[in-house]
Amino acid sequence: MPNQVEEFNAYRLKMNDKILAEDNKVIKRIFNLDTNAFKKGHLDVKTKELLGLVASTVLRCDDCIKYHLETAYNEGITKEEVMETLSIATLVGGTIVIPHLRRAYEFWEELESKG
């Protein structure tokens, strides 16, 4: 039985393939911009992923939170670094982000269990 990490990645891949197959120039450029923005530059990938995690949490985007958590995990970010990042996000976002904090914690646990 697939876990939520596998389900998330399978759905994301399937839908991205369908969307990009439509050959919409604007959508393709947005996807490209997103990909390139998170590459190493003056800031390293780890820092950019943590910034993305804060923004995604404050904006309450569960899919974005999952994406940044998994990328951060793959970059070698520790649970302590994730928790500190999520604490900043919760402070900035307020108590309305607590449900997203819960789901983020649960997703991180699944990432760790697959490792």
N, C-alpha and C positions, 0 to 999 in steps of 0.2 A: 504494500500500500504506500503510495507516494506521500511524503510529508508536505507541509506548506511551502517549503523552500523549492522543492521539485515542482509542485503545482504552479507556483508563482512564475518560475522560470519557463516552464512549458507554455503557459498561457501568454506570457510576455513575448516569447519568441514567435508563437503562432500568429498573434495579432500584429506584431511589428512586421512580419513577413507579408501579411495580407494588406496592411496599410501602405507599406512601401511599394508593393506591387501595383498600386493604383497610379504610380508615377506622377504624383503631385509635387511640383517643384518647391512650393512653400513648405510643405510637410517634410520633404527630404532635406531641405536646408535647415529647418529647425532641429531635426534629428542630428544632422551633421554638426551644427553649432553646439548642441548639448554634448556630443561625443568629444569634440575638440576642446570645449571649455574645461573638461575635467582631466585633460592630459597634463603631464608635468610641464610646468612653466616656471615663473618666478616662485610659485608655491608648488610644493610637492603634491603628489596624488593623495597621500594620506590626509594632508591638511584640507585639500579641496573636498574630499569625501566627508570629512567631519563638518565642514561648513555646509555642504549639501544636506547632511543629516539634520543639522540645526534648522535650516530653512524649511526643509520638508516637514519637520515636526511642528514648527510654528504654524506652517500653512495647512497642517493636518492632512497631508497626503500619504496615506498608508502605503500605496504602491511605491512612491518615491522613497519613503523611509526604508522599505524592504530592499529596494535597489541599492541605496547608499550603505545600508548595513552589510549587505553581501559583498559589495565592492570593498568596503572597509575591512571586512573579515579577510578577504583575499589579499589585501595589502598588509596583513599582519597586525592590524590594530587590536589591542587587547580589550578585554571586557571592561577593565577599569577606565580605559580611555573612552570607550563607548558610553559608559555610565556617566562619566564626567561631562561628556558632550550632551547627553540627554538631560542632564541636570540643568545645564545652561539653557537648553531648548525649553524645558519646562518652566524655568524662571522667566524667560522672555515671553513664552506663549501663555503662561498662566495655567490655572487648573483645568481649563477646557482641553488641554493637550494630554491630560493624564490617561484617558483611554488609549491614546496613540502610544504613550509611553509603555503601557501594559502590553500592547500588541508588539511593539518594538522589542521589548524584553523577551517575550515568548519567541519571536522570530530569531533573535540572537541565540537563544538556547538551542534552537533547532540547528542553526549554523554550527554551533560548537559540537553538537552531538554527531553531526555528519563528518566532522574533522577527524 
